[in-house]
Amino acid sequence: MIFFLFFRLFLIEFDIFICYKKGVFSDFVVIYFRGGIWMKELDTYFINKSTCAVIPVEKNVSKVIEKDCCYIVNKAVSNIINESCKYFGSSYKGRCEGSKSILNMNYKLPILIDDFNNLIFFPTSSPRFGQCIWISLKNISSYLRNGNNSKIIFNEEIDLDIEISYYSLENQIFRASLLESLLRKRKM
């Protein structure tokens, strides 16, 4: 068994990288400890009921926040969203067209990723831009103004500061809630 441990100390930030081999024929697993949170590195990720947010880190690297853990995923946010839509039987483009039709809106659309679990996600900015964060409507406990920005609280342990005005965040939550309500009415 191969085991590798690396410590890095920068002013305030303390990172631990642990790399170990799962088995004789398996790949390496990398686990990060950053800011009090353990993060496992993945090559593939599908959005699920525990997913709170999908955040861009670099061009083809994303951070996924779940209710009880975080992951570093070696894919762009847009790829995670599209592959998750496909996993649940549609595509990102199809989900956007559905949202456009239902909401009669054209930009920064919330989308239904998984209709069985009613997983609706909304973007914090235009998905065409690289800094777009996708947020799960279902996992938001509350949100508040944080200076010129906003803070989303998912549970007592997880919150997310985002560079979006409180008004814009509230508008995106309203759009996502409206989509949820209209879809619920159609199922009746």
Residue frames as a rotation matrix with the C-alpha (Angstrom) as fourth column:
MET 1
0.581 0.814 0.000 0.00
0.814 -0.581 0.000 0.00
0.000 0.000 -1.000 0.00
ILE 2
-0.491 -0.711 0.504 1.38
0.710 -0.662 -0.242 3.37
0.506 0.239 0.829 -1.01
PHE 3
0.565 0.634 -0.528 0.75
0.822 -0.489 0.292 6.27
-0.072 -0.599 -0.798 1.32
PHE 4
-0.477 -0.684 0.553 1.72
0.717 -0.666 -0.206 9.89
0.509 0.298 0.808 0.79
LEU 5
0.525 0.602 -0.602 1.16
0.838 -0.491 0.239 12.83
-0.152 -0.630 -0.762 3.10
PHE 6
-0.435 -0.636 0.638 1.95
0.729 -0.664 -0.165 16.45
0.529 0.393 0.752 2.34
PHE 7
0.313 0.488 -0.815 1.57
0.854 -0.519 0.017 19.46
-0.415 -0.701 -0.580 4.62
ARG 8
-0.379 -0.379 0.844 1.56
0.688 -0.726 -0.017 23.07
0.619 0.574 0.536 3.47
LEU 9
0.137 0.373 -0.917 1.37
0.889 -0.454 -0.052 26.09
-0.436 -0.809 -0.394 5.73
PHE 10
-0.444 -0.163 0.881 0.55
0.588 -0.795 0.149 29.50
0.676 0.584 0.449 4.31
LEU 11
-0.739 0.081 0.668 -0.11
-0.367 -0.881 -0.299 32.47
0.565 -0.467 0.681 6.57
ILE 12
-0.331 0.703 0.629 -3.59
-0.885 -0.001 -0.465 31.40
-0.327 -0.711 0.623 7.72
GLU 13
0.575 0.629 -0.523 -4.52
-0.794 0.584 -0.171 28.60
0.197 0.514 0.835 5.33
PHE 14
-0.404 -0.651 0.643 -3.53
-0.742 0.644 0.186 25.08
-0.535 -0.402 -0.743 6.36
ASP 15
0.484 0.534 -0.693 -3.84
-0.853 0.467 -0.235 22.29
0.198 0.705 0.681 3.82
ILE 16
-0.297 -0.516 0.804 -3.22
-0.506 0.799 0.326 18.59
-0.810 -0.310 -0.498 4.15
PHE 17
0.251 0.314 -0.916 -3.07
-0.940 0.306 -0.152 16.41
0.232 0.899 0.372 1.07
ILE 18
-0.181 -0.251 0.951 -3.35
-0.510 0.851 0.128 12.68
-0.841 -0.462 -0.282 1.64
CYS 19
0.190 0.182 -0.965 -2.85
-0.952 0.274 -0.136 10.32
0.240 0.944 0.226 -1.26
TYR 20
-0.366 -0.302 0.880 -3.26
-0.553 0.832 0.055 6.59
-0.748 -0.467 -0.471 -0.90
LYS 21
-0.682 0.114 -0.722 -3.75
-0.611 0.454 0.649 3.66
0.402 0.884 -0.240 -3.21
LYS 22
0.170 0.890 0.422 -7.11
-0.985 0.167 0.044 1.92
-0.032 -0.423 0.905 -2.65
GLY 23
0.733 0.090 0.675 -6.01
-0.150 0.988 0.032 -1.48
-0.664 -0.124 0.737 -3.89
VAL 24
-0.147 -0.875 0.461 -3.47
0.358 0.388 0.849 -3.29
-0.922 0.290 0.256 -6.03
PHE 25
-0.553 -0.039 0.832 -5.18
0.831 0.050 0.555 -2.42
-0.063 0.998 0.005 -9.33
SER 26
0.536 0.843 -0.055 -7.05
0.840 -0.538 -0.065 0.74
-0.084 -0.012 -0.996 -8.37
ASP 27
0.195 -0.385 0.902 -6.32
0.398 -0.810 -0.431 4.42
0.897 0.443 -0.005 -8.86
PHE 28
-0.800 -0.493 -0.343 -4.94
0.540 -0.342 -0.769 6.81
0.262 -0.800 0.539 -6.31
VAL 29
0.459 0.888 -0.018 -7.39
0.766 -0.385 0.515 8.66
0.451 -0.250 -0.857 -4.10
VAL 30
-0.697 -0.648 0.308 -6.55
0.419 -0.716 -0.559 12.20
0.583 -0.260 0.770 -3.10
ILE 31
0.434 0.790 -0.434 -8.14
0.848 -0.196 0.492 13.77
0.303 -0.581 -0.755 -0.06
TYR 32
-0.432 -0.502 0.749 -7.74
0.239 -0.865 -0.442 17.45
0.870 -0.012 0.494 0.84
PHE 33
0.177 0.455 -0.872 -8.23
0.981 -0.154 0.119 19.08
-0.080 -0.877 -0.474 4.22
ARG 34
-0.700 -0.361 0.616 -8.84
0.479 -0.877 0.031 22.79
0.529 0.317 0.787 3.72
GLY 35
-0.621 0.433 0.653 -10.41
-0.529 -0.847 0.057 25.25
0.578 -0.310 0.755 6.10
GLY 36
-0.605 0.343 0.718 -11.71
-0.646 0.314 -0.695 22.53
-0.464 -0.885 0.032 8.43
ILE 37
0.553 0.833 -0.025 -13.36
-0.660 0.420 -0.623 20.50
-0.509 0.361 0.782 5.65
TRP 38
-0.428 -0.617 0.661 -12.21
-0.025 0.739 0.673 17.18
-0.904 0.271 -0.332 4.18
MET 39
0.445 0.530 -0.722 -12.55
-0.743 -0.231 -0.628 17.07
-0.499 0.816 0.291 0.39
LYS 40
-0.001 -0.377 0.926 -12.15
0.273 0.891 0.363 13.97
-0.962 0.253 0.102 -1.74
GLU 41
-0.445 -0.228 -0.866 -11.01
-0.711 -0.498 0.497 14.35
-0.545 0.836 0.060 -5.34
LEU 42
0.116 0.581 0.806 -13.30
0.259 0.765 -0.589 12.79
-0.959 0.277 -0.062 -7.97
ASP 43
-0.927 -0.374 -0.006 -13.26
0.069 -0.185 0.980 12.50
-0.368 0.909 0.198 -11.76
THR 44
-0.579 0.812 0.080 -17.04
0.198 0.044 0.979 12.06
0.791 0.582 -0.186 -12.07
TYR 45
-0.905 0.371 -0.210 -19.91
0.155 -0.172 -0.973 13.45
-0.397 -0.913 0.098 -10.04
PHE 46
-0.475 0.840 0.260 -23.70
0.447 -0.024 0.894 13.35
0.758 0.541 -0.364 -10.42
ILE 47
-0.676 0.310 0.669 -25.89
-0.607 -0.749 -0.266 15.82
0.419 -0.585 0.694 -8.57
ASN 48
-0.456 0.522 -0.721 -28.05
0.553 0.801 0.229 14.21
0.697 -0.294 -0.654 -5.88
LYS 49
0.574 0.819 -0.011 -30.36
0.480 -0.325 0.815 15.13
0.664 -0.473 -0.580 -2.97
SER 50
0.521 -0.442 -0.730 -27.35
0.767 -0.131 0.628 16.04
-0.373 -0.887 0.271 -0.79
THR 51
-0.386 -0.712 0.586 -25.78
0.893 -0.447 0.045 18.44
0.230 0.541 0.809 -3.30
CYS 52
0.286 0.425 -0.859 -25.96
0.663 -0.735 -0.143 22.03
-0.692 -0.529 -0.492 -2.05
ALA 53
0.733 -0.106 -0.673 -23.76
-0.407 -0.860 -0.309 23.89
-0.546 0.500 -0.673 -4.56
VAL 54
0.466 -0.647 0.603 -21.42
0.851 0.515 -0.105 23.38
-0.243 0.562 0.790 -7.51
ILE 55
0.807 -0.249 -0.535 -18.67
-0.108 -0.954 0.281 26.01
-0.580 -0.169 -0.797 -7.58
PRO 56
0.808 -0.581 0.093 -15.98
0.217 0.147 -0.965 26.69
0.547 0.800 0.245 -10.20
VAL 57
0.662 -0.698 -0.273 -12.40
0.306 -0.081 0.949 26.51
-0.684 -0.712 0.160 -8.91
GLU 58
-0.531 -0.760 -0.376 -10.44
-0.236 -0.294 0.926 26.52
-0.814 0.580 -0.023 -12.16
LYS 59
-0.445 0.354 -0.823 -11.35
-0.896 -0.188 0.403 26.02
-0.012 0.916 0.401 -15.83
ASN 60
0.018 0.425 -0.905 -11.91
-0.436 0.818 0.376 22.26
0.900 0.387 0.200 -15.51
VAL 61
-0.738 -0.218 -0.638 -12.04
0.463 0.523 -0.715 21.89
0.490 -0.824 -0.285 -11.73
SER 62
0.023 0.832 0.554 -15.09
-0.333 -0.516 0.789 22.35
0.942 -0.203 0.266 -9.51
LYS 63
-0.979 -0.145 0.144 -15.89
-0.177 0.247 -0.953 22.17
0.103 -0.958 -0.268 -5.83
VAL 64
-0.130 0.961 -0.244 -19.10
-0.033 0.242 0.970 20.39
0.991 0.134 0.000 -4.88
ILE 65
-0.818 -0.026 0.575 -20.61
-0.562 -0.176 -0.808 21.09
0.122 -0.984 0.129 -1.49
GLU 66
-0.214 0.759 -0.615 -22.89
0.205 0.650 0.731 18.42
0.955 0.030 -0.295 -0.06
LYS 67
0.681 0.609 0.407 -24.76
-0.270 -0.308 0.912 18.45
0.681 -0.731 -0.046 3.25
ASP 68
0.950 -0.263 0.171 -22.05
-0.074 0.342 0.937 16.48
-0.305 -0.902 0.305 5.02
CYS 69
0.112 -0.967 0.229 -18.90
0.572 0.251 0.781 16.75
-0.813 0.044 0.581 2.86
CYS 70
0.576 -0.035 -0.817 -17.17
-0.564 -0.740 -0.366 18.48
-0.592 0.671 -0.446 -0.04
TYR 71
0.440 -0.438 0.784 -15.56
0.652 0.756 0.057 17.17
-0.617 0.486 0.618 -3.21
ILE 72
-0.151 -0.500 -0.853 -13.07
-0.600 -0.639 0.481 18.49
-0.786 0.584 -0.203 -5.72
VAL 73
0.515 0.409 0.754 -14.27
0.355 0.698 -0.621 17.29
-0.780 0.588 0.214 -9.13
ASN 74
-0.555 -0.820 -0.139 -11.98
0.109 -0.238 0.965 17.33
-0.825 0.521 0.222 -12.16
LYS 75
-0.306 0.535 0.787 -14.68
0.943 0.059 0.326 18.72
0.128 0.843 -0.523 -14.46
ALA 76
-0.926 0.101 0.363 -16.05
-0.066 -0.992 0.107 22.14
0.371 0.075 0.926 -15.30
VAL 77
-0.674 0.735 0.074 -19.28
-0.228 -0.112 -0.967 23.13
-0.702 -0.669 0.244 -13.55
SER 78
-0.035 0.687 -0.726 -21.11
-0.969 -0.202 -0.145 23.13
-0.246 0.698 0.673 -16.89
ASN 79
-0.476 -0.199 -0.857 -20.01
-0.524 0.847 0.094 19.51
0.707 0.494 -0.507 -17.51
ILE 80
-0.989 0.144 -0.043 -21.23
0.115 0.542 -0.833 18.40
-0.097 -0.828 -0.552 -14.08
ILE 81
-0.364 0.906 -0.214 -24.61
-0.519 -0.389 -0.761 20.07
-0.773 -0.166 0.612 -14.68
ASN 82
-0.010 0.352 -0.936 -25.00
-0.992 0.113 0.053 18.66
0.125 0.929 0.348 -18.21
GLU 83
-0.681 -0.309 -0.664 -23.88
-0.301 0.945 -0.132 15.13
0.668 0.110 -0.736 -17.26
SER 84
-0.902 0.420 0.097 -26.25
0.015 0.256 -0.967 15.15
-0.431 -0.871 -0.237 -14.27
CYS 85
-0.093 0.883 -0.459 -29.14
-0.820 -0.330 -0.469 16.22
-0.565 0.333 0.755 -16.52
LYS 86
-0.144 -0.031 -0.989 -28.25
-0.829 0.550 0.103 13.40
0.541 0.834 -0.105 -18.93
TYR 87
-0.959 -0.257 -0.120 -27.99
-0.137 0.792 -0.595 10.92
0.248 -0.554 -0.795 -16.05
PHE 88
-0.614 0.789 0.021 -31.60
0.073 0.084 -0.994 11.77
-0.786 -0.608 -0.109 -15.16
GLY 89
-0.138 0.595 0.792 -32.86
0.775 0.562 -0.287 11.49
-0.616 0.574 -0.539 -18.74
SER 90
0.911 0.402 0.090 -32.44
0.368 -0.696 -0.616 14.86
-0.185 0.595 -0.782 -20.43
SER 91
-0.106 -0.947 0.303 -29.71
0.922 -0.208 -0.327 17.35
0.373 0.244 0.895 -21.24
TYR 92
-0.544 -0.144 -0.827 -28.84
0.558 -0.798 -0.229 20.80
-0.626 -0.586 0.514 -20.00
LYS 93
-0.979 0.167 -0.113 -30.16
-0.195 -0.640 0.743 22.28
0.052 0.750 0.660 -23.24
GLY 94
-0.422 0.868 -0.263 -33.42
0.364 0.428 0.828 20.33
0.831 0.253 -0.496 -22.91
ARG 95
-0.127 0.338 -0.933 -33.86
0.990 -0.015 -0.140 21.38
-0.061 -0.941 -0.333 -19.29
CYS 96
-0.794 -0.203 -0.572 -33.26
0.217 -0.975 0.045 25.04
-0.567 -0.089 0.819 -20.24
GLU 97
-0.854 0.520 -0.013 -35.82
-0.158 -0.235 0.959 24.86
0.496 0.821 0.283 -23.04
GLY 98
-0.175 0.800 -0.574 -38.32
0.754 0.484 0.444 23.35
0.633 -0.355 -0.688 -20.60
SER 99
-0.302 -0.004 -0.953 -37.69
0.825 -0.501 -0.259 26.11
-0.477 -0.865 0.154 -18.06
LYS 100
-0.979 -0.064 -0.192 -38.01
-0.044 -0.861 0.507 28.78
-0.198 0.505 0.840 -20.77
SER 101
-0.599 0.797 -0.079 -41.35
0.114 0.182 0.977 27.36
0.792 0.576 -0.200 -21.82
ILE 102
-0.013 0.606 -0.795 -42.73
0.914 0.330 0.237 27.01
0.406 -0.724 -0.558 -18.28
LEU 103
-0.124 -0.144 -0.982 -41.45
0.790 -0.613 -0.010 30.33
-0.601 -0.777 0.190 -16.89
ASN 104
0.712 0.309 0.631 -41.60
0.677 -0.542 -0.499 32.40
0.187 0.782 -0.595 -20.07
MET 105
0.738 -0.614 -0.279 -38.12
-0.344 -0.699 0.627 33.76
-0.580 -0.367 -0.727 -19.24
ASN 106
0.926 -0.344 -0.156 -34.88
-0.065 0.260 -0.963 33.66
0.372 0.902 0.218 -21.22
TYR 107
0.057 -0.993 0.108 -31.82
-0.263 -0.119 -0.957 34.13
0.963 0.026 -0.268 -19.02
LYS 108
-0.738 -0.483 0.470 -30.29
-0.585 0.113 -0.803 32.79
0.335 -0.868 -0.366 -15.78
LEU 109
0.218 0.935 -0.279 -32.91
-0.696 0.349 0.627 30.07
0.684 0.058 0.727 -15.79
PRO 110
-0.233 -0.172 0.957 -33.33
-0.805 0.587 -0.091 27.62
-0.546 -0.791 -0.275 -12.93
ILE 111
-0.217 0.159 -0.963 -33.46
-0.749 0.606 0.269 24.04
0.626 0.779 -0.012 -14.17
LEU 112
0.649 0.440 0.621 -34.99
-0.701 0.664 0.261 20.81
-0.297 -0.605 0.739 -12.96
ILE 113
-0.363 -0.874 -0.323 -32.11
-0.927 0.373 0.033 18.33
0.092 0.312 -0.946 -12.92
ASP 114
-0.961 0.094 -0.261 -33.92
0.118 0.990 -0.077 15.33
0.251 -0.105 -0.962 -11.42
ASP 115
-0.361 0.900 0.243 -37.71
-0.625 -0.427 0.653 15.31
0.692 0.084 0.717 -11.64
PHE 116
0.140 0.407 -0.903 -38.16
0.379 0.820 0.428 12.24
0.915 -0.402 -0.039 -9.40
ASN 117
-0.167 -0.309 -0.936 -36.44
0.985 -0.022 -0.169 13.98
0.031 -0.951 0.308 -6.46
ASN 118
0.795 0.550 0.255 -37.55
0.570 -0.822 -0.004 17.46
0.207 0.148 -0.967 -7.59
LEU 119
0.056 -0.876 -0.479 -33.96
0.763 -0.272 0.587 18.76
-0.644 -0.399 0.653 -7.66
ILE 120
0.812 0.219 0.540 -34.04
0.513 -0.709 -0.484 22.33
0.277 0.670 -0.689 -8.94
PHE 121
-0.081 -0.900 -0.429 -30.78
0.858 -0.282 0.429 24.27
-0.507 -0.333 0.795 -9.28
PHE 122
0.929 0.336 0.152 -30.32
0.368 -0.804 -0.468 27.91
-0.035 0.491 -0.871 -10.19
PRO 123
0.044 -0.957 0.288 -27.27
0.890 -0.093 -0.446 29.84
0.453 0.276 0.847 -11.45
THR 124
0.213 -0.041 -0.976 -25.83
0.717 -0.672 0.185 32.86
-0.664 -0.739 -0.114 -9.65
SER 125
-0.192 -0.259 -0.947 -24.81
-0.488 -0.812 0.321 34.48
-0.852 0.523 0.030 -12.94
SER 126
0.569 0.376 -0.732 -25.05
-0.821 0.202 -0.534 33.67
-0.053 0.904 0.423 -16.62
PRO 127
0.702 -0.278 0.656 -24.00
0.044 0.936 0.350 30.03
-0.711 -0.217 0.669 -17.14
ARG 128
0.863 -0.412 0.292 -21.97
0.326 0.012 -0.945 31.24
0.386 0.911 0.145 -20.14
PHE 129
0.406 -0.731 0.548 -19.51
-0.698 -0.635 -0.330 32.85
0.590 -0.248 -0.768 -17.74
GLY 130
-0.123 -0.615 -0.779 -16.85
0.015 0.784 -0.621 30.79
0.992 -0.088 -0.087 -16.01
GLN 131
-0.924 -0.306 0.228 -17.66
-0.189 -0.153 -0.970 32.00
0.331 -0.940 0.084 -12.49
CYS 132
-0.024 0.998 0.055 -21.27
-0.746 -0.055 0.664 30.77
0.666 -0.025 0.746 -12.42
ILE 133
-0.940 -0.135 0.312 -22.18
-0.326 0.619 -0.715 28.86
-0.097 -0.774 -0.626 -9.24
TRP 134
-0.258 0.885 -0.388 -25.17
-0.261 0.323 0.910 26.49
0.930 0.336 0.147 -9.26
ILE 135
-0.822 0.058 0.566 -27.23
-0.569 -0.067 -0.820 26.33
-0.009 -0.996 0.088 -6.06
SER 136
-0.698 0.615 -0.367 -29.78
0.506 0.786 0.356 23.72
0.507 0.063 -0.860 -4.94
LEU 137
-0.277 0.700 0.658 -33.12
-0.508 -0.688 0.518 25.32
0.816 -0.190 0.546 -4.08
LYS 138
0.556 0.630 -0.542 -34.16
0.019 0.643 0.766 22.39
0.831 -0.436 0.345 -1.89
ASN 139
0.189 -0.584 -0.789 -31.12
0.875 0.466 -0.136 22.58
0.447 -0.665 0.599 0.41
ILE 140
-0.565 -0.343 0.750 -31.26
0.054 -0.923 -0.381 26.30
0.823 -0.175 0.540 1.28
SER 141
-0.260 0.442 -0.859 -32.22
0.963 0.187 -0.195 26.87
0.075 -0.877 -0.474 4.92
SER 142
0.715 0.435 -0.547 -31.94
0.467 -0.880 -0.089 30.66
-0.520 -0.192 -0.833 4.75
TYR 143
-0.055 -0.739 0.672 -30.03
0.927 -0.288 -0.241 33.47
0.372 0.609 0.700 3.09
LEU 144
0.653 0.240 -0.719 -28.98
0.588 -0.759 0.280 36.91
-0.478 -0.605 -0.637 4.15
ARG 145
0.871 -0.363 0.332 -27.25
-0.051 -0.737 -0.674 40.09
0.490 0.570 -0.660 3.08
ASN 146
0.525 -0.798 -0.298 -23.49
0.738 0.252 0.626 40.09
-0.424 -0.548 0.721 3.67
GLY 147
-0.440 -0.577 -0.688 -22.28
0.131 -0.799 0.587 43.62
-0.889 0.168 0.427 2.87
ASN 148
-0.187 0.323 -0.928 -22.69
-0.897 -0.441 0.027 44.04
-0.401 0.837 0.372 -0.89
ASN 149
-0.714 -0.136 -0.687 -22.80
-0.468 0.822 0.324 40.27
0.521 0.552 -0.651 -1.29
SER 150
0.412 0.897 0.164 -24.93
-0.809 0.276 0.519 37.43
0.420 -0.346 0.839 0.08
LYS 151
-0.777 -0.538 0.326 -24.61
-0.628 0.693 -0.354 34.42
-0.036 -0.480 -0.877 2.32
ILE 152
0.221 0.801 -0.557 -26.54
-0.640 0.550 0.537 31.19
0.736 0.237 0.634 1.80
ILE 153
-0.486 -0.289 0.825 -27.01
-0.837 0.424 -0.345 28.94
-0.250 -0.859 -0.448 4.81
PHE 154
-0.269 0.325 -0.907 -27.57
-0.519 0.744 0.421 25.29
0.811 0.584 -0.031 3.97
ASN 155
0.580 0.419 -0.698 -27.49
0.430 0.570 0.700 23.89
0.691 -0.707 0.150 7.50
GLU 156
0.991 -0.127 -0.047 -25.90
-0.022 -0.490 0.871 24.71
-0.133 -0.863 -0.488 10.86
GLU 157
0.309 -0.941 0.137 -22.44
0.368 0.251 0.895 23.67
-0.877 -0.226 0.424 9.60
ILE 158
-0.456 -0.483 0.747 -22.45
0.842 0.037 0.538 24.76
-0.287 0.875 0.390 5.96
ASP 159
0.626 0.568 -0.535 -22.84
0.251 -0.796 -0.551 28.25
-0.739 0.211 -0.640 4.58
LEU 160
-0.084 -0.591 0.802 -21.59
0.983 0.081 0.162 29.88
-0.161 0.803 0.575 1.40
ASP 161
0.109 0.010 -0.994 -20.55
0.057 -0.998 -0.004 33.49
-0.992 -0.056 -0.109 0.83
ILE 162
-0.011 -0.068 0.998 -21.18
0.963 0.266 0.029 34.45
-0.268 0.962 0.063 -2.78
GLU 163
-0.777 -0.336 -0.533 -20.43
0.174 -0.927 0.332 37.56
-0.605 0.165 0.779 -4.79
ILE 164
-0.528 0.731 0.431 -23.99
0.569 -0.071 0.819 38.31
0.630 0.678 -0.379 -5.80
SER 165
-0.762 0.288 0.580 -26.24
-0.510 -0.819 -0.264 41.04
0.399 -0.497 0.771 -4.48
TYR 166
-0.804 0.529 0.272 -28.99
-0.003 0.454 -0.891 40.11
-0.595 -0.717 -0.363 -2.05
TYR 167
0.056 0.859 -0.509 -31.58
-0.686 -0.337 -0.645 41.30
-0.725 0.386 0.570 -4.58
SER 168
-0.144 -0.179 -0.973 -30.15
-0.929 0.364 0.071 39.11
0.341 0.914 -0.219 -7.36
LEU 169
-0.970 -0.221 -0.098 -30.02
-0.165 0.902 -0.399 36.08
0.176 -0.371 -0.912 -5.05
GLU 170
-0.530 0.840 0.116 -33.58
-0.144 0.045 -0.989 36.67
-0.835 -0.541 0.097 -3.91
ASN 171
0.139 0.550 -0.824 -34.70
-0.919 -0.238 -0.314 36.99
-0.369 0.801 0.472 -7.53
GLN 172
-0.489 -0.391 -0.780 -33.01
-0.685 0.725 0.066 33.69
0.540 0.566 -0.623 -8.48
ILE 173
-0.971 0.201 0.126 -34.59
0.047 0.682 -0.730 31.92
-0.233 -0.703 -0.672 -5.50
PHE 174
-0.175 0.953 -0.245 -37.97
-0.494 -0.301 -0.816 33.36
-0.852 -0.022 0.524 -6.53
ARG 175
-0.005 0.126 -0.992 -37.54
-0.993 0.118 0.020 32.06
0.119 0.985 0.125 -10.11
ALA 176
-0.815 -0.363 -0.452 -36.53
-0.319 0.932 -0.174 28.60
0.484 0.003 -0.875 -8.86
SER 177
-0.802 0.578 0.151 -39.48
0.009 0.265 -0.964 28.53
-0.597 -0.772 -0.218 -6.43
LEU 178
0.007 0.802 -0.598 -41.84
-0.806 -0.350 -0.478 29.58
-0.592 0.485 0.643 -9.21
LEU 179
-0.321 -0.195 -0.927 -40.54
-0.798 0.583 0.154 26.76
0.510 0.788 -0.343 -11.42
GLU 180
-0.994 -0.074 -0.080 -41.04
-0.014 0.815 -0.580 24.31
0.108 -0.575 -0.811 -8.54
SER 181
-0.501 0.865 -0.029 -44.59
-0.238 -0.170 -0.956 25.55
-0.832 -0.473 0.291 -7.92
LEU 182
0.080 0.533 -0.842 -45.62
-0.965 -0.171 -0.199 25.42
-0.250 0.829 0.501 -11.59
LEU 183
-0.574 -0.345 -0.742 -44.18
-0.556 0.830 0.044 21.92
0.601 0.438 -0.668 -11.99
ARG 184
-0.957 0.252 0.141 -45.99
0.018 0.538 -0.843 20.75
-0.288 -0.805 -0.519 -8.85
LYS 185
-0.170 0.943 -0.286 -49.31
-0.599 -0.330 -0.730 22.07
-0.782 0.048 0.621 -10.25
ARG 186
-0.050 0.104 -0.993 -48.74
-0.970 0.231 0.073 20.16
0.237 0.967 0.089 -13.48
LYS 187
-0.868 -0.336 -0.366 -48.27
-0.252 0.933 -0.258 16.89
0.428 -0.131 -0.894 -11.57
MET 188
-0.692 0.656 0.301 -51.65
-0.344 0.068 -0.937 17.22
-0.635 -0.752 0.178 -9.86
